[in-house]
Amino acid sequence: MAPNVFFRPRPTKLGPDEASRRLESALAAAFPSAGIEVHLDNGTPVVAWHDGPAGARVAGVIGSVVNWEVRTRGPAATRAGGPAVVLDRSFSASALAVAVIRHQASHVRPYASTDEGAVAGLSALLEVDDPAVSGYPVVDAMATLLLEASEPEVMTLPDDPTPADRMAAKLTALGYDALWGIAWKGIA
């Protein structure tokens, strides 16, 4: 659920503290209402935000400040190498609802975190500005219905389910086509 990782061969020579201060200033100027926070984690600047701007846009601002590798939060973020900035973007239930609905609309099978292709597809759907709003009236209405519905008693979940797995299982249990029909009637 993240932008592509990139590396610039000649890193900017800044200490992590100075880099963090400059990043915080540049990101606040570029995205004043996004609530982006910058903190150090074991000497590595971490840029954290919720929904808001796409990761690639945030990475673009980072690249204008420091010539460092940009990594996403996860196992690859801790690998050895030159200086790096870690992106840590979280998503609201609304963003996940929109993404799993759009994923289901364009794939034969529902989203599952155990499927690498599904993870890549959902990540691409979330790599937008303001992922909680799709801009498609039926999808946005379906997301509202999905979020408002009670969680079904019976849902098929993988071991250690992610929030996206839970949302996709709820969509499957409620029925994609049933929600689509209600949403369509509500906007038509």
C-alpha positions as CSV (number, residue, x, y, z in Angstrom):
1,M,0.0,0.0,0.0
2,A,2.8,2.3,-0.8
3,P,4.6,4.1,-3.6
4,N,7.5,2.7,-5.5
5,V,10.8,2.7,-3.6
6,F,13.5,4.7,-5.2
7,F,17.2,5.3,-4.6
8,R,19.4,8.2,-5.5
9,P,23.1,7.2,-5.7
10,R,24.6,10.3,-4.1
11,P,22.8,10.9,-0.8
12,T,22.5,14.4,0.6
13,K,24.9,14.8,3.5
14,L,22.7,15.7,6.4
15,G,22.4,14.3,9.8
16,P,19.0,12.6,10.6
17,D,18.0,15.4,13.0
18,E,18.6,18.1,10.5
19,A,17.0,16.0,7.7
20,S,13.9,15.5,9.9
21,R,13.5,19.2,10.6
22,R,13.8,20.1,6.9
23,L,11.4,17.4,5.9
24,E,8.9,18.5,8.5
25,S,9.1,22.1,7.2
26,A,8.9,21.1,3.5
27,L,6.0,18.7,4.0
28,A,4.0,21.2,6.2
29,A,4.4,23.7,3.4
30,A,3.4,21.3,0.6
31,F,0.5,19.7,2.5
32,P,-0.6,22.1,5.2
33,S,-3.8,20.3,6.2
34,A,-2.5,16.7,5.9
35,G,-1.3,16.3,9.4
36,I,2.0,14.8,8.3
37,E,4.4,14.1,11.2
38,V,8.1,13.4,11.0
39,H,10.0,11.6,13.8
40,L,13.2,9.7,14.2
41,D,13.1,5.9,14.8
42,N,16.6,4.6,15.6
43,G,18.1,7.5,13.6
44,T,15.9,7.0,10.6
45,P,13.4,9.8,9.7
46,V,9.8,8.4,9.6
47,V,7.1,10.3,7.8
48,A,3.7,9.4,9.1
49,W,0.2,10.4,8.0
50,H,-3.4,9.2,7.7
51,D,-5.2,9.0,4.3
52,G,-4.2,12.4,2.8
53,P,-1.9,12.8,-0.1
54,A,-0.6,9.9,-2.2
55,G,2.7,8.4,-1.1
56,A,4.3,9.3,-4.4
57,R,3.5,13.0,-3.9
58,V,5.0,12.8,-0.4
59,A,8.1,11.0,-1.7
60,G,8.5,13.8,-4.3
61,V,8.7,16.4,-1.6
62,I,11.1,14.3,0.3
63,G,13.3,13.9,-2.8
64,S,13.4,17.7,-3.1
65,V,14.9,17.9,0.4
66,V,17.2,14.9,0.7
67,N,18.6,12.6,-1.9
68,W,17.9,9.6,0.2
69,E,16.2,6.3,-0.5
70,V,12.5,6.4,0.3
71,R,11.2,3.1,1.8
72,T,7.8,2.1,3.0
73,R,7.1,0.8,6.5
74,G,7.6,-2.9,6.6
75,P,10.5,-5.5,6.6
76,A,12.3,-3.8,3.7
77,A,12.4,-0.5,5.7
78,T,14.9,-1.9,8.1
79,R,17.5,-3.2,5.6
80,A,21.0,-1.9,5.7
81,G,22.3,0.6,3.2
82,G,22.6,4.3,2.8
83,P,20.4,6.9,4.5
84,A,16.7,6.5,4.1
85,V,13.3,8.0,4.9
86,V,10.5,5.6,5.8
87,L,6.9,6.3,4.8
88,D,4.3,5.2,7.3
89,R,0.8,5.9,5.8
90,S,-2.3,4.6,7.6
91,F,-5.7,4.3,6.1
92,S,-9.2,5.0,7.5
93,A,-12.0,2.4,7.4
94,S,-13.6,4.6,4.6
95,A,-10.5,4.4,2.5
96,L,-10.3,0.6,2.9
97,A,-14.0,0.2,2.1
98,V,-13.6,2.2,-1.1
99,A,-10.5,0.2,-2.1
100,V,-12.0,-3.3,-1.4
101,I,-15.1,-2.3,-3.3
102,R,-13.1,-1.1,-6.3
103,H,-10.9,-4.2,-6.1
104,Q,-13.9,-6.5,-6.1
105,A,-15.3,-4.6,-9.1
106,S,-12.2,-5.2,-11.2
107,H,-11.2,-8.7,-10.1
108,V,-12.7,-12.1,-10.2
109,R,-12.0,-12.8,-6.5
110,P,-12.4,-10.7,-3.4
111,Y,-9.3,-9.1,-1.8
112,A,-7.2,-11.4,0.4
113,S,-3.9,-10.4,2.0
114,T,-2.6,-13.9,1.3
115,D,-2.7,-13.2,-2.5
116,E,0.3,-11.1,-3.6
117,G,-1.5,-9.9,-6.7
118,A,-4.5,-8.7,-4.6
119,V,-2.1,-6.9,-2.2
120,A,-0.5,-5.1,-5.2
121,G,-3.9,-4.3,-6.7
122,L,-5.3,-2.9,-3.4
123,S,-2.0,-0.9,-2.9
124,A,-2.4,0.7,-6.3
125,L,-6.0,1.6,-5.5
126,L,-4.9,3.3,-2.2
127,E,-2.0,5.2,-3.9
128,V,-4.2,8.2,-4.5
129,D,-4.9,11.5,-2.8
130,D,-7.8,11.2,-0.3
131,P,-8.4,7.5,-0.8
132,A,-11.6,7.6,1.3
133,V,-13.5,9.2,-1.7
134,S,-13.4,7.5,-5.0
135,G,-15.2,10.1,-7.1
136,Y,-17.6,7.4,-8.4
137,P,-21.0,7.9,-6.9
138,V,-22.0,4.2,-6.8
139,V,-18.7,3.2,-5.2
140,D,-18.9,5.9,-2.6
141,A,-22.5,5.0,-1.8
142,M,-21.5,1.3,-1.5
143,A,-18.7,2.2,0.8
144,T,-21.1,4.1,3.0
145,L,-23.5,1.1,3.1
146,L,-20.7,-1.3,3.8
147,L,-19.4,0.9,6.7
148,E,-22.9,1.3,8.2
149,A,-23.9,-2.4,8.0
150,S,-23.4,-4.5,11.1
151,E,-20.7,-7.1,10.8
152,P,-22.2,-10.4,9.7
153,E,-22.0,-13.3,12.2
154,V,-20.4,-15.6,9.6
155,M,-17.4,-14.3,7.6
156,T,-14.5,-16.3,6.1
157,L,-11.2,-14.8,7.3
158,P,-7.6,-15.8,6.8
159,D,-5.4,-16.5,9.9
160,D,-4.3,-13.1,11.3
161,P,-6.6,-11.0,9.1
162,T,-5.7,-7.4,8.2
163,P,-8.3,-4.6,8.4
164,A,-8.6,-4.9,4.6
165,D,-9.3,-8.7,4.9
166,R,-12.1,-8.0,7.4
167,M,-13.6,-5.3,5.1
168,A,-13.4,-7.6,2.1
169,A,-15.0,-10.5,4.1
170,K,-17.8,-8.2,5.2
171,L,-18.4,-7.1,1.6
172,T,-18.5,-10.8,0.5
173,A,-20.9,-11.8,3.3
174,L,-23.2,-8.9,2.6
175,G,-23.0,-9.4,-1.2
176,Y,-21.3,-7.1,-3.6
177,D,-24.2,-7.2,-6.1
178,A,-26.8,-6.6,-3.3
179,L,-24.9,-3.5,-2.1
180,W,-24.5,-2.3,-5.7
181,G,-28.2,-2.6,-6.3
182,I,-29.1,-0.6,-3.1
183,A,-26.4,2.1,-3.9
184,W,-27.6,2.4,-7.5
185,K,-31.2,2.9,-6.5
186,G,-30.1,5.5,-3.9
187,I,-28.3,7.7,-6.5
188,A,-30.5,7.1,-9.5
